[in-house]
């Protein structure tokens, strides 16, 4: 566990805690550290979720399975981020979500019983997890708003504008591949690439691998009908 303390210090679940405090919390909890290969299932939709997960290495994707057999990518999470919290506190035996390793992953899994005990004993961590839930609800609302747009160009414009509003930057460094971004938008990678090229040809953006520079924010707003 010692080797992961620096990562856990960056985990929002432990905001306000130093290394020794985190170590003491974990000493009193029922946890395990698991390793997953790319595309391995961490949680499956047809099985109960009894763990809260913290990503120590790698990245994951949370997918919602639809009755049609299709799936929608809900969240992409990376090192030091938390997942599975809401499911741990739910009384639903199974859910429609799969959690999948997008690359080699090392995950800290804390049993739901231990999570409950921590929350009752530690007001700082309890406040942190409530804050995490609130942020995830906001993210889900943004996802719903994204899917309310019908065209691919609108979805791309929404994603780019949301990023620059959140980060106050006109140059975007994608934290994941274009394939992952396409899955997030629920479109094919080729369609995403074609629409990005069209926006580039129109002088709205400049694309260089994972770097996207916003050249004309006003035109992105026009695409969404905000102007």
GUKOLZA-182650 format. One record per residue (C-alpha): x, y, z; residue in three letters. Coordinates in steps of 0.1 Angstrom, whole numbers, plus 5000, padded with zeros to 4 digits. Layout:
! GUKOLZA-182650
XYZALA
...
! end
This chain:
! GUKOLZA-182650
500050005000UNK
502950245007UNK
503750274970UNK
500250404963UNK
499950664991UNK
500950954968UNK
498150864944UNK
495650824972UNK
496551174984UNK
495151304951UNK
491951104954UNK
488951324961UNK
487651074986UNK
490651165008UNK
490651545004UNK
491951705036UNK
493851385046UNK
497551345047UNK
499451015040UNK
499450895076UNK
495750965080UNK
494950775048UNK
497150485059UNK
495350475093UNK
491950475076UNK
492850185053UNK
494349985081UNK
490849965096UNK
489049875064UNK
488349565044UNK
490049625010UNK
491949454983UNK
494149564954UNK
493249394921UNK
494949404886UNK
493049404854UNK
494049374817UNK
492649584790UNK
488949514783UNK
488549314815UNK
485349364835UNK
485749514869UNK
482049524876UNK
479349354855UNK
475849474850UNK
474349134860UNK
476249114893UNK
475749304926UNK
478249584933UNK
479649554968UNK
482849754964UNK
483850124960UNK
486750144936UNK
489750384934UNK
491950374903UNK
495650344913UNK
496850284878UNK
495250304843UNK
491750414833UNK
488250274831UNK
484950324814UNK
481450294828UNK
478950184803UNK
475150174805UNK
473649864788UNK
470349924769UNK
467649664764UNK
468249694726UNK
471749544732UNK
473549864726UNK
475550054752UNK
476250414761UNK
479450534776UNK
478650724807UNK
481850804824UNK
485550784817UNK
487750774848UNK
491450784853UNK
494150754880UNK
493150854916UNK
489450884907UNK
486550704924UNK
483850484910UNK
481050264922UNK
480150474952UNK
476450524943UNK
475950154936UNK
477450054970UNK
474750254988UNK
471950144965UNK
469449864976UNK
469249754939UNK
470749404937UNK
472049454901UNK
472249744877UNK
472649814840UNK
476249934843UNK
479449764832UNK
482849894845UNK
485549804820UNK
489349854821UNK
490450064791UNK
494049964797UNK
496049774823UNK
494549884856UNK
495349854893UNK
492249914914UNK
491849954952UNK
488449804961UNK
486949884995UNK
484049665007UNK
480749845012UNK
480649745049UNK
483949925054UNK
482850225034UNK
479750265056UNK
481850235088UNK
484350505075UNK
481450745067UNK
480050705102UNK
483350765119UNK
484951025096UNK
483051345088UNK
485651465064UNK
485451155042UNK
481651155045UNK
481551515032UNK
483951425004UNK
481751134992UNK
478651344992UNK
480551604971UNK
481551324947UNK
477951214943UNK
476851564937UNK
479451614909UNK
478451284893UNK
474851394892UNK
475951714875UNK
478051514850UNK
475051284843UNK
472951594836UNK
475551714812UNK
475551374795UNK
471751404791UNK
472151754777UNK
474751624752UNK
472451344740UNK
469651604735UNK
471551734704UNK
470751544673UNK
473651614650UNK
477251504654UNK
478451854648UNK
476251984677UNK
477551714700UNK
481151804692UNK
480452174697UNK
478852104730UNK
481751894742UNK
484352154732UNK
482452444747UNK
481852254779UNK
485552184782UNK
486652544776UNK
484052684800UNK
485052434827UNK
488852484822UNK
488952844809UNK
491252734781UNK
491052764743UNK
493552484738UNK
492252134747UNK
494451834754UNK
492251534751UNK
492651304781UNK
491751004760UNK
491950884724UNK
489650994696UNK
488150644697UNK
487250694733UNK
485851034726UNK
483750894697UNK
482350624721UNK
481550904746UNK
479551084719UNK
478050754709UNK
479250784673UNK
481850594652UNK
485450714651UNK
485350774614UNK
482350994618UNK
484051194645UNK
487151234624UNK
485151354594UNK
483251614614UNK
486351734631UNK
487951784597UNK
484851974585UNK
485152204616UNK
488852254608UNK
488152334572UNK
485652594583UNK
488352754604UNK
486552694637UNK
489152464652UNK
492652334646UNK
493351964653UNK
496751814659UNK
496551464672UNK
495051494708UNK
495451874708UNK
492452084697UNK
492752464695UNK
489552664694UNK
489852934667UNK
486353064666UNK
484253014698UNK
481453224684UNK
480852984655UNK
480652694680UNK
478052884699UNK
476152934667UNK
476152564659UNK
474352504692UNK
471952784686UNK
473252984715UNK
473753294694UNK
! end
